[in-house]
């Protein structure tokens, strides 16, 4: 093999090596950009969901507290005006819960939306019980026993539902974080 052919072969190998190195570098760079984009999207999605979950949980807890205060106003000598005002405050909080639930329902996932709907239903049930209790407040005190008992059960049930919502929300956020770390969407 003469020097000209050897130089030509050397140059060809050099060009092929450079092209191969460039192609591999380009492919790896593209993979890195795609992976980073998935991670960034998952982190953004997690933050949006966290905000939606918090925006639901805050008025849900405020509603629960307002409903408990309204229930206290119905115990003993009942001032119907005071009890009615406390129930109106609770109703205002329930409207905030409804608005926050709508946003959360869009963000998902379904397990969190179902847990939130369960909380929302529990709050509305408690509010309905208190309205019925208020309507019977002027009747015989022994008729109110069923409302007191029903309210006590609803308070416990609602606490469980809020705890379940919190667990579902954490789980969904952890899944989003795991997806970001694993590189899937």
Buried (B, 14 or more C-beta within 10 A) or exposed (E): EEEEEEEEEEEEEEEEEEEEEEEEEEEEEEEEEEEEEBBEBBEEBBEBBBEBBEBBBBBBBBBBEBBBBBBEBBEEEBEEEEBBEBBEBBBEBBEBBBEBBEBBBEBEBEBBBEBBBBBBEBBBBBBEBBBBBBEBBEEEEEEBEEBEEBBEEBBEBBEEBBEBBBEBBEBBBEBBEEBBEEEEE
